[in-house]
Amino acid sequence: MSALPFAQSPAAWKDPSPHRAQFVTVDTGVRLEVLDWGGSGRPLVLLAGGGNTAHVFNDFAPKLTGVCHVYGITRRGFGASGFSPDGFGADRLGDDVIAVLDALKLDTPVLAGHSIAGEELSSVGTRRPDRVAGLIYLDAAYPYAFDNGTGPSVDNFQKLQAPQPPESGESDLASFSALARRQQKTDGFAFPEAELRQQRDATTDGRVGRWRDSPASPLLLTGMKKYASLRVPALIIFADPHGQGSWVDNSADPAVHAAARAYTAALSALVEKQIRVVRSCAPAAHVVTIAGAHHYVYLSNESEVLREMRAFLANLPTSAQTPAR
């Protein structure tokens, strides 16, 4: 089955990001939303983390169009992309990416992925290294992306419980701009409004409504594979130690600070163990740690991530460029 692109509501709102949207068929009945921000140079394809769509890069992507032609893909089962559970798994998602590259005739692009997109990066980089010039892991090189049997498991990470901010109040849901302000106050950054609208309905009076269904959410770790080597250049960025958001820093509750310190210490121990796995699996990769960055490292520490990405891109061979349009 496949989902048709949904209409944004209220109809008067328009996405201000300078991209063009199209849909690419990657499987029987499954079309993926692809955003094109334009730009010059080698193609760079952005892959969102779990629960997000390509619109999460609306503010970030245009800052790379001076060095690349930037695209974004919304994976199957999220946002406006279609969905089929048949054969769902890391390599199916990797094949979806390759199908988009083929359809758009993108010759040896760079793939950059956040969080769970690490499994798509490693799937493509392991099975089809001829199709990409390089990979950029944005806090994405966890066991679903690299696992040589000596590191922590995904379960080790999932068992950790971070302290949670207070629930959104009615005033926070008065509009999508209000919700963005709330996220800025809580996390220290906010998703683009278009991404918030991909995640939640809008009511007829412009308030933030219910969460949208993303049928792929419970399947993201289904079909996870043990990728233990990488044959393409890679930039691997970790947040370590992880920041827990502005709300923790601003909290007056000692219990919140104590819980955050305990969580950060436990998480850092796992991350540092995983970094050793990554260095073993991808010894030629450039591994960077950004202290205090949020898991959404490209939003919380945008300037540092952009600097590392530009340096990595500048050092790649320049023979493959974006095809003429």
C-alpha positions in Angstrom: 0.0 0.0 0.0 1.2 3.6 -0.4 0.3 6.9 1.1 -0.5 9.9 -1.0 1.1 13.3 -0.1 -1.1 14.9 2.6 -2.3 18.5 2.4 -0.9 21.0 4.8 -3.5 22.8 6.9 -4.4 25.6 7.2 -4.1 26.1 3.5 -2.7 29.6 3.8 0.6 28.4 5.3 3.4 27.9 2.8 6.8 26.3 3.4 9.4 29.1 3.1 12.4 26.8 2.5 13.8 27.3 -1.0 13.4 23.7 -2.2 11.6 21.9 -5.0 9.7 18.8 -4.1 9.2 15.7 -6.3 8.3 12.0 -5.8 10.4 9.1 -6.9 9.1 5.6 -7.2 11.4 3.1 -5.4 9.3 0.0 -5.1 5.9 -1.3 -6.1 3.4 1.3 -4.9 6.0 3.3 -2.9 7.0 6.8 -3.8 9.4 8.8 -1.7 9.4 12.5 -1.3 12.6 14.1 -2.4 13.5 17.8 -1.7 15.9 19.7 -3.9 17.5 22.8 -2.5 19.7 23.4 -5.6 23.3 24.5 -5.4 26.5 23.8 -7.3 29.0 21.1 -7.1 28.9 17.5 -6.0 25.5 16.1 -5.0 24.9 15.8 -1.3 21.9 13.8 -0.1 20.5 14.3 3.4 18.8 11.5 5.3 16.7 12.2 8.3 16.6 10.4 11.6 13.8 8.3 12.9 10.5 10.2 13.2 11.7 13.0 11.0 11.3 13.9 7.3 13.6 15.7 4.9 11.9 18.9 6.0 13.9 18.8 9.2 16.8 20.0 7.1 14.9 23.1 5.8 17.2 25.5 7.6 20.4 23.5 7.5 20.5 22.4 3.8 20.6 25.9 2.2 23.8 26.6 4.1 25.5 23.9 2.1 24.3 24.9 -1.4 27.5 27.0 -1.9 29.6 23.8 -2.0 27.1 21.1 -3.1 23.8 20.5 -4.9 21.7 19.5 -1.9 18.9 17.0 -1.8 16.9 15.3 1.0 14.9 12.1 1.1 12.0 11.3 3.3 12.2 7.5 4.0 9.2 5.2 3.4 6.5 5.3 6.0 7.1 8.9 7.1 5.6 12.2 6.1 4.4 12.3 2.5 6.4 9.3 1.4 4.6 6.0 0.6 4.9 2.8 2.6 5.1 -0.9 2.2 6.3 -3.2 5.0 7.4 -5.9 2.5 11.1 -6.8 3.2 11.5 -3.8 5.5 15.0 -3.6 7.0 18.3 -1.8 6.7 19.1 -3.0 3.3 15.6 -2.3 1.9 16.0 1.3 3.2 19.5 1.4 1.6 18.0 0.1 -1.7 15.4 2.9 -1.5 18.3 5.4 -1.3 20.1 3.9 -4.3 16.8 3.9 -6.3 16.5 7.6 -5.7 20.1 8.2 -6.8 19.5 6.2 -9.9 16.2 8.0 -10.7 17.9 11.4 -10.3 21.1 10.2 -12.1 23.3 11.4 -9.2 26.8 10.2 -9.9 28.8 9.3 -6.7 27.1 11.7 -4.3 27.9 12.1 -0.6 25.3 10.8 1.8 24.8 12.5 5.1 22.5 10.9 7.7 21.3 11.6 11.2 20.6 9.0 13.9 18.9 5.8 12.5 19.9 6.9 9.0 23.3 5.5 9.9 22.0 2.1 9.0 21.1 3.3 5.5 24.6 4.9 5.2 26.3 1.7 6.2 24.1 -0.4 4.0 24.9 1.6 0.9 28.6 2.1 1.9 29.1 -1.6 2.5 27.1 -3.1 -0.4 27.4 -0.4 -3.0 30.6 1.6 -2.4 30.7 2.4 -6.1 27.6 4.5 -5.8 28.9 7.0 -3.2 31.9 9.3 -2.8 31.6 9.5 0.9 29.4 9.2 4.0 28.7 11.6 6.8 27.3 10.2 10.1 25.6 12.9 12.2 25.4 11.2 15.6 24.4 8.2 13.5 27.3 5.7 14.0 25.6 3.5 16.7 25.2 -0.3 16.7 22.7 -0.2 13.9 25.4 1.3 11.7 28.6 -0.4 13.1 28.7 -3.7 15.0 31.7 -5.9 15.1 30.5 -7.9 18.1 32.7 -6.1 20.7 30.6 -3.0 21.4 27.4 -2.1 23.2 24.1 -3.2 21.8 21.1 -1.1 20.8 19.4 -2.5 23.9 22.2 -1.0 26.0 21.3 2.4 24.7 17.5 1.9 24.9 17.6 0.9 28.5 19.0 4.3 29.5 16.3 6.7 30.7 16.9 10.4 30.3 15.1 13.0 32.4 12.1 14.4 30.5 11.0 18.0 30.3 7.5 19.0 31.4 4.7 18.2 28.9 3.6 20.9 26.4 0.9 23.2 27.8 -2.1 24.5 26.0 -0.3 27.7 25.2 2.5 25.7 23.5 0.0 24.2 21.2 -1.7 27.5 20.2 0.2 27.5 16.9 3.1 25.9 15.2 5.2 29.0 15.9 4.4 28.6 19.6 5.4 25.0 19.5 8.7 26.0 17.9 9.3 28.6 20.6 8.6 25.9 23.2 11.2 23.6 21.6 13.7 26.4 21.4 13.3 27.0 25.1 13.4 23.3 26.0 16.2 22.0 23.7 18.1 25.1 22.7 17.0 24.7 19.0 13.7 24.2 17.1 12.7 22.2 14.1 11.7 24.2 11.0 7.9 24.8 11.1 7.5 22.6 8.0 8.9 19.6 10.0 6.6 20.3 12.9 3.7 20.3 10.4 4.9 17.0 9.0 4.7 15.5 12.4 1.4 16.8 13.6 -2.0 17.9 12.2 -3.2 21.4 12.2 -6.7 22.2 13.5 -9.0 24.4 11.5 -8.2 27.3 13.7 -4.5 26.9 13.3 -3.7 25.1 16.6 -1.4 22.1 16.8 -3.4 18.9 16.6 -2.8 15.2 16.9 0.4 13.4 16.0 0.4 12.0 12.5 0.7 8.2 12.0 4.1 7.0 10.8 3.6 3.3 10.0 7.4 2.7 9.7 8.2 3.9 13.2 7.9 0.5 15.0 9.9 -1.2 12.2 13.0 0.9 12.0 15.2 -1.6 13.9 13.6 -4.5 12.1 16.1 -6.2 9.8 19.0 -4.4 11.5 22.3 -5.8 10.2 25.8 -6.1 11.6 27.9 -3.8 9.4 31.5 -4.3 10.4 33.6 -2.6 7.7 33.4 0.4 5.5 35.1 0.9 2.1 34.4 4.6 1.4 35.6 7.9 3.0 33.6 8.8 6.0 33.2 11.7 8.4 31.7 10.4 11.7 30.5 13.0 14.2 29.5 12.0 17.7 27.8 14.1 20.4 29.9 13.2 23.5 29.0 13.9 26.2 25.4 14.5 25.0 23.7 17.7 26.0 20.2 17.2 27.5 18.7 20.5 26.4 18.3 24.0 27.8 15.6 23.0 30.1 18.0 21.0 32.2 20.5 23.8 32.4 17.7 26.2 33.5 16.0 23.9 35.9 16.0 24.8 39.6 15.3 21.2 40.6 18.4 19.4 42.0 16.8 16.1 41.2 16.7 17.0 37.5 20.4 17.9 37.5 21.3 14.7 39.4 19.3 12.6 36.9 20.9 14.4 33.9 24.4 13.8 35.3 23.7 10.1 35.9 22.2 9.7 32.4 25.1 11.6 30.7 27.7 9.6 32.5 26.1 6.2 31.6 25.5 7.3 28.0 29.1 8.6 27.5 30.4 5.3 28.7 28.4 3.5 25.9 29.3 6.2 23.3 33.0 5.9 24.0 32.8 2.1 23.7 31.0 2.5 20.4 33.6 5.0 19.2 36.2 2.3 19.6 34.1 -0.1 17.5 33.8 2.6 14.8 37.5 3.1 14.7 38.0 -0.6 14.3 35.4 -1.0 11.6 36.3 2.2 9.7 40.0 2.9 10.5 40.3 5.5 7.7 37.3 7.5 8.9 37.6 11.0 10.4 35.9 10.7 13.8 34.9 13.9 15.5 33.3 14.4 19.0 31.4 17.5 19.9 31.1 17.9 23.7 27.7 19.0 25.0 26.0 18.7 21.6 22.4 17.4 21.5 21.6 14.2 19.6 20.3 16.6 16.9 23.9 17.7 16.6 23.5 19.5 13.3 20.8 21.8 14.9 22.3 22.3 18.4 25.9 22.8 17.0 25.2 23.9 13.5 28.4 25.9 12.9 30.7 23.2 14.1 29.0 20.5 12.0 29.0 22.8 8.9 32.7 23.4 9.3 33.5 19.7 9.6 31.3 18.8 6.6 32.7 21.5 4.4 36.3 20.4 5.2 35.4 16.8 4.5 33.7 17.6 1.2 36.6 19.8 0.1 39.0 16.9 0.6 37.1 14.4 -1.6 38.1 13.9 -5.2 36.4 16.4 -7.5 35.8 14.2 -10.6 32.2 13.4 -9.8 29.9 16.5 -10.1 26.2 17.1 -10.2 24.9 16.2 -13.7 23.7 19.1 -15.8 20.0 19.9 -15.4 
